[in-house]
């Protein structure tokens, strides 16, 4: 009995201290579940170009991006060439902590108007989800650390919740999966809280544990070691200062590495700090899914390839790590997975509301009991 009370107190304490924060994380996470298709639909007209002639090669596209960056007082972070022949090139610029997205016609080299409708909104949603928007307000990572700790506490809340709702008869499936509609008040709230928790428990664990991969380097390093992913490229970059890459030579190295393969999307991510390699991620035209990414890491100082990670050659663990963001959002499991992760995220606000309702109701009951005891003591 004492043990159950301890776990109840632990579950309750986590719920009333970080419940609102977890609800906010869940709500914003659910909002981003269909971010990509929503943005594609909003900007369908601006992100589509007429496929006429040959597309400009990456060096020419980068040159135009660099010219625009100088005009904006920004730096080029990523240039993404879509696999679709009628798709516009996406260029991500960095101006301090801020990001700006522009779209480029790969056939004419002209900058397109629009194409980023809704991106600022989702950028703010992501900042709230990852760091309570403190990065934008103060340029600090305090909010991210708070969110990271909340993710750890979510794991603890799931564990304590499972312990508390374990029925006396484990084979009674109705106790696990059916809300008792005959109950009223706190009893009904508990039944709904517990049963819905049973359904989303593995999904919430998945969200929390995959989210921690992006939060703590040591956690990611452990998973990489377990998956047998050596940080070869990063080790070779130690002690090297940031230099402007020779995009002509970089692209020659990339084309030699990929040969005559039919490619899908190709994204070049340029380094922005010392000891950081240039990364080129690409999909094959026949890739099994959108996260089957191949990654080439290049030393920007001499344009030599440091590593070439091919998705098809990776072990299962390494494939999962390469798709971690997609797993976190549910897209790795297709449309059903995305919807399931979205619904589990929306369950967090529900848990906060029902948890607080049960807590306040319990306080009222305890307060009435104390008053009755006081009245009985006064009349005795």
C-alpha positions in Angstrom: 0.0 0.0 0.0 2.8 2.4 0.9 4.6 1.5 -2.3 1.5 2.3 -4.4 1.1 5.6 -2.6 4.7 6.5 -3.4 4.2 5.8 -7.1 0.9 7.7 -7.1 2.6 10.7 -5.5 5.4 10.5 -8.0 3.0 10.4 -11.0 0.9 13.2 -9.5 3.9 15.4 -8.8 5.2 15.0 -12.4 1.7 15.7 -13.7 1.1 19.0 -11.8 4.6 20.3 -12.3 5.3 19.6 -16.0 1.9 18.6 -17.2 1.2 21.9 -18.9 4.6 21.8 -20.6 4.0 18.2 -21.8 0.6 19.3 -23.1 2.2 22.1 -25.0 4.8 19.8 -26.4 2.2 17.3 -27.5 0.0 20.0 -29.1 2.8 21.6 -31.1 4.1 18.2 -32.0 0.7 17.2 -33.4 0.6 20.5 -35.4 3.8 19.5 -37.1 2.7 16.0 -38.0 1.5 17.0 -41.5 3.7 20.0 -41.9 5.3 19.0 -45.2 2.1 18.1 -47.1 0.4 21.3 -45.7 3.2 23.5 -46.9 3.4 21.8 -50.2 -0.3 22.4 -50.7 -0.1 26.0 -49.7 2.7 26.7 -52.0 1.9 24.4 -54.9 1.9 27.2 -57.4 5.1 28.8 -56.3 7.1 25.6 -56.0 6.3 24.3 -59.5 8.2 25.5 -62.6 8.1 24.7 -66.3 10.5 21.9 -67.1 12.2 23.4 -70.2 15.7 22.5 -71.3 18.4 21.4 -68.9 18.6 22.3 -65.2 21.5 24.3 -64.0 24.2 22.3 -62.3 24.7 22.7 -58.5 27.8 25.0 -58.9 25.7 27.5 -60.9 22.8 27.2 -58.4 25.2 27.8 -55.5 26.7 30.8 -57.3 23.2 32.4 -57.5 22.5 31.5 -53.9 25.8 33.1 -52.8 25.0 36.3 -54.7 21.6 36.5 -53.1 23.1 35.8 -49.7 25.5 38.7 -50.0 22.7 41.0 -50.9 20.7 39.8 -47.8 23.7 39.8 -45.5 23.2 36.1 -44.9 25.0 32.8 -45.5 23.8 29.9 -47.5 23.0 26.9 -45.3 21.3 24.4 -47.6 20.6 24.0 -51.3 18.0 21.3 -52.1 17.4 20.2 -55.7 14.1 18.2 -56.0 13.9 14.9 -57.8 10.8 16.0 -59.7 11.8 17.8 -62.9 9.2 20.5 -62.4 10.2 21.3 -58.8 11.8 24.5 -57.7 15.2 24.5 -55.9 14.9 25.3 -52.2 17.6 27.5 -50.6 17.9 28.0 -46.9 19.7 31.2 -45.7 20.9 31.9 -42.2 21.0 35.4 -40.8 22.2 35.0 -37.2 19.6 32.7 -35.5 17.0 33.4 -38.1 16.2 31.4 -41.2 14.9 32.5 -44.6 13.7 30.2 -47.4 13.8 31.2 -51.0 12.9 29.2 -54.1 14.9 29.3 -57.4 13.9 28.2 -60.9 16.6 25.6 -61.8 16.1 26.2 -65.6 16.4 30.0 -65.7 18.2 30.8 -62.5 15.5 33.3 -61.5 14.3 33.7 -58.0 10.6 32.9 -57.5 8.1 34.9 -55.6 6.5 33.1 -52.7 7.0 29.4 -52.0 7.5 29.9 -48.3 3.9 30.5 -47.3 3.2 29.1 -43.8 6.9 28.3 -43.1 7.3 31.1 -40.6 4.3 29.8 -38.7 5.7 26.3 -38.5 9.1 27.6 -37.7 7.6 29.3 -34.6 5.7 26.1 -33.7 8.9 24.1 -33.9 10.7 26.6 -31.7 8.0 26.3 -29.1 8.1 22.5 -29.4 11.9 22.3 -29.1 12.7 25.2 -26.8 9.7 27.3 -25.7 10.9 29.9 -28.2 13.7 31.1 -25.9 16.2 30.7 -28.7 14.4 33.4 -30.7 13.9 35.7 -27.7 17.2 35.5 -26.0 19.5 33.4 -28.2 19.9 30.9 -25.3 19.2 27.2 -25.0 17.6 27.3 -21.6 14.2 26.4 -23.0 15.6 23.4 -24.8 17.1 22.0 -21.7 13.7 22.4 -19.9 12.0 20.6 -22.8 14.7 17.8 -22.7 14.1 17.3 -19.0 10.4 17.2 -19.6 10.9 14.4 -22.2 12.7 12.4 -19.5 9.9 13.0 -17.1 7.4 11.9 -19.7 9.2 8.5 -19.7 8.9 8.4 -15.9 5.2 9.4 -16.1 4.4 6.7 -18.5 6.2 4.1 -16.3 4.5 5.2 -13.1 1.1 5.4 -14.9 1.4 1.9 -16.2 2.2 0.7 -12.6 -0.7 2.5 -11.1 -3.3 1.3 -13.7 -2.2 -2.3 -13.6 -5.5 -4.2 -12.9 -5.8 -6.9 -10.3 -6.8 -9.3 -13.0 -4.4 -8.8 -15.8 -6.4 -11.0 -18.1 -9.5 -8.7 -17.8 -9.1 -7.1 -21.2 -12.0 -4.7 -20.6 -10.2 -3.1 -17.7 -7.3 -2.4 -20.0 -9.1 -1.2 -23.2 -12.7 -0.2 -22.4 -13.8 3.0 -20.7 -16.4 2.3 -18.1 -19.3 4.6 -19.0 -21.3 3.6 -16.0 -19.0 5.5 -13.7 -19.5 9.2 -12.8 -17.2 12.0 -11.6 -13.7 11.1 -10.7 -14.2 7.4 -11.4 -15.2 8.1 -15.0 -12.3 10.5 -15.4 -9.9 7.9 -14.1 -11.2 5.2 -16.4 -10.9 7.5 -19.4 -7.4 8.7 -18.3 -6.2 5.2 -17.8 -7.7 3.5 -20.8 -6.6 6.1 -23.3 -3.2 6.0 -21.6 -3.0 2.3 -22.3 -3.6 2.8 -26.0 -1.0 5.6 -26.4 1.6 4.3 -23.9 4.0 2.7 -26.5 3.6 5.7 -28.8 4.4 8.2 -26.1 7.5 6.2 -25.1 8.5 6.2 -28.8 8.1 10.0 -29.0 10.1 10.6 -25.8 12.9 8.2 -26.5 13.4 9.3 -30.1 13.1 13.0 -29.1 16.0 12.5 -26.6 18.2 11.5 -29.5 18.2 15.1 -30.8 18.5 16.5 -27.2 21.6 14.9 -25.8 24.8 14.1 -27.6 25.7 11.3 -25.1 22.4 9.6 -25.7 22.9 9.7 -29.5 26.4 8.5 -29.1 25.2 5.5 -27.1 22.6 4.6 -29.8 25.2 5.0 -32.5 27.7 2.7 -30.8 24.9 0.1 -30.3 24.0 0.4 -34.0 27.7 0.2 -35.1 27.9 3.7 -36.6 31.4 5.1 -36.3 31.8 8.9 -36.4 34.7 8.6 -39.0 34.1 11.9 -40.9 33.8 13.9 -37.7 37.0 12.5 -36.3 38.9 13.4 -39.5 37.7 17.0 -39.3 39.1 17.6 -35.8 41.3 20.7 -35.7 40.3 22.0 -39.1 39.1 25.6 -39.4 36.0 26.6 -41.4 36.8 27.5 -45.0 34.6 28.3 -48.0 34.2 25.1 -50.1 35.1 24.9 -53.8 31.7 23.9 -55.0 33.0 22.9 -58.4 35.4 20.3 -56.9 32.9 19.3 -54.3 30.4 18.5 -57.1 32.9 16.6 -59.1 33.6 14.4 -56.1 29.8 13.9 -55.6 29.2 12.9 -59.2 32.1 10.5 -59.1 30.8 8.9 -55.9 27.2 8.5 -57.3 28.2 7.5 -60.8 25.3 7.0 -63.2 22.7 6.3 -60.6 19.3 7.9 -61.1 18.8 10.4 -58.2 15.9 11.8 -56.4 16.1 14.8 -54.1 19.7 16.1 -53.4 20.4 18.4 -50.5 23.8 20.1 -50.0 24.3 21.3 -46.4 27.2 23.7 -46.1 29.3 23.9 -42.9 28.9 26.9 -40.6 31.5 26.2 -37.9 35.0 24.7 -37.5 35.4 20.9 -37.7 32.1 20.5 -39.5 32.1 18.6 -42.8 30.1 19.5 -45.8 27.1 17.1 -46.1 25.3 16.0 -49.2 22.2 13.9 -48.6 20.5 12.3 -51.6 17.7 9.8 -52.4 17.8 7.4 -55.2 15.0 7.6 -57.8 13.7 4.2 -56.6 14.2 4.8 -52.8 11.8 2.7 -50.7 10.7 5.8 -48.7 11.5 9.4 -48.1 13.9 8.7 -45.2 16.1 6.2 -47.2 18.8 8.8 -47.3 22.4 8.3 -48.5 25.0 10.7 -47.0 28.3 11.9 -48.4 30.5 13.9 -46.0 33.2 16.0 -47.7 36.2 17.9 -46.3 35.5 21.5 -47.5 39.2 22.4 -47.4 40.2 19.9 -50.1 36.9 18.6 -51.5 37.9 15.0 -50.6 35.2 12.5 -49.5 35.5 11.5 -45.9 32.6 9.0 -45.8 29.8 7.7 -48.0 27.0 6.2 -46.1 24.6 4.2 -48.4 21.2 3.4 -46.9 21.0 0.1 -48.7 24.3 -1.1 -47.1 23.5 0.0 -43.5 22.6 -2.5 -40.8 19.1 -2.3 -39.3 20.1 -0.2 -36.4 22.0 2.3 -38.6 19.0 2.6 -40.8 16.7 3.4 -37.9 19.1 6.1 -36.7 19.3 7.6 -40.1 15.4 7.8 -40.0 15.1 9.0 -36.4 13.3 12.2 -37.2 10.8 10.4 -39.4 10.3 7.8 -36.7 9.8 10.6 -34.1 7.1 12.2 -36.3 5.5 8.8 -37.4 6.2 9.2 -41.1 8.6 6.2 -41.1 5.5 4.0 -40.6 3.5 5.6 -43.4 0.2 7.6 -43.1 -1.1 5.3 -40.4 2.0 5.9 -38.3 1.8 9.7 -38.7 -1.9 9.8 -37.7 -1.2 7.5 -34.7 1.7 9.6 -33.4 -0.4 12.8 -33.9 -3.2 11.4 -31.9 -0.9 10.2 -29.1 0.6 13.7 -29.0 -2.9 15.2 -28.7 -3.6 12.8 -25.8 -1.1 14.8 -23.7 -3.3 17.8 -23.3 -6.2 15.4 -22.5 -4.1 13.8 -19.8 -3.3 17.2 -18.3 -6.9 18.3 -18.2 -8.3 15.0 -16.8 -5.3 14.8 -14.4 -5.9 18.2 -13.0 -9.7 17.6 -12.8 -9.1 14.5 -10.7 -6.5 16.3 -8.6 -8.9 19.2 -7.8 -11.8 16.8 -7.1 -9.6 14.9 -4.7 -8.6 18.1 -2.9 -12.3 19.0 -2.5 -13.1 15.5 -1.1 -10.2 15.7 1.3 -11.2 19.3 2.3 -14.7 18.2 3.1 -13.4 15.2 5.1 -11.2 17.6 7.2 -14.1 19.9 7.9 -16.3 16.9 9.0 -13.5 15.8 11.3 -13.1 19.3 12.7 -16.8 19.6 13.3 -16.9 16.2 15.0 -14.0 17.1 17.2 -15.7 20.4 18.1 -19.0 18.7 19.2 -17.2 15.9 21.0 
